[in-house]
Amino acid sequence: MPENSFLEAGQLAKLKERLKSGTTKAPESRAHQASSPSTLPDVGVIFFSGLSGDSDPYDLLLEVSRYVDGAGFSAIWTPERHFTEVGGAYPNPAVLGAALAVITKSVRIRSGSINLPLHNVLRAAEEWALVDNLSGGRVDLAVAPGWHARDFVLNPDGFESRGKLLNEAREELQNLWRGNPVARTDALGEQHDILTYPRPVQPELPLWLTSSKNADSWRFAGENGLNVLTALINFGPAELHKRIEIYREARARVGLDPDGGVVSLMLHTYVGADADEAVERVRPAMIEYLGSFVTQHATSGQSESKDKSATLQNLDADRDEFLEMVFQRYVSTSSLIGDADRARTTLENFRSMGVNEVACLVDFGLSKDEVLASLARLSPLLQKGA
């Protein structure tokens, strides 16, 4: 592996010093730039894995967040994950969001996602209004119904009705954010109109609905004025394009600007100095990550069919071949893995099909230095006039 696959030692040392001193300067907000519409989507970072590898996940999270805040990136997403080693570093995105709010100045602080049926919506409103205050009004939330049956040990009665609970909680959350009380009964049977505190900075809470290939979810998001956070799980770019069309058509049908909603796409990301070397650099970590994901999916209670679930759990000797096939698909169609030229082409392609923002998944087993070097190669594409 040539040394130029990474930042040189001197460059990396200078980057770390800037991060520690807080001297990285945030570029002018893309929303206020007067240049012609970009052929690239906005680009943020998303965390999802956490405890894979030997590195400290919070050290990675904090250093990456300091860097992207001054390097043209749009947002930092942190997930909600429970009771699994892969992702176990992220049980509460509000707690992490509070930490990120006080070490950043301009980047958006986002959940990706909150599984609302697991929670009391009053607590969710309180926690995220607090983060909104700490960040000066930079909170955005993606919400989801939850997917793994084991997570619902936190609310066993909510699993079967999680879709309905999500919609009820989402509406209450938005009402509380706007300053509209909700009715609740206390322990003595008395009813109260509850308004949560602190009051948020933003008068309106920007919301994303997390969805994969379920066309009805895309249609629902469009009809209800929600943004969408998605990932290429069990479907590819062509199917994504069709779902974006469903989403835009749904917005138009209810009188909303069809181009007004935001589609954010999660992509595994590693930008190297050479495309082929980048693929080989991520191969071990990526295959291990995909293997853990397959295991979780097979035991979640949410596989599309019992036959599929059984197949995933009984790959045995075919497991390595299956994971290599999945890895090749991700690299060729569903990732930002390669060099900067390949990254630009991939971003342009997704932008042309209606993706407004890419969320770069960075914590799937690479070292902190590798992640920072990758983002440093990607950052020039995000600058004005790039």
Secondary structure, 3 states (H helix, E strand, C coil): CCHHHCCCHHHHHHHHHHHHHCCCCCCCCHHHCCCCCCCCCEEEEECCCECCCCCCHHHHHHHHHHHHHCCCCCEEEECCCCCCCECCCCCCHHHHHHHHHCCCCCCEEEEEEEEHHHCCHHHHHHHHHHHHHHHCCCEEEEEECCCCHHHHHHCHHHCCCHHHHHHHHHHHHHHHHHCCCEEEECCCCCEEEECCCCCCCCCCCCEEEECCCCHHHHHHHHHCCCEEEEECCCCCHHHHHHHHHHHHHHHHHCCCCCCCCCEEEEEEEEECCCHHHHHHHHHHHHHHHHHHHHHHHHCCCCCCCHHHHHHHHCCHHHHHHHHHHHHHHHHHHCEEEECHHHHHHHHHHHHHCCCCEEEEECCCCCCHHHHHHHHHHHHHHHCCCC
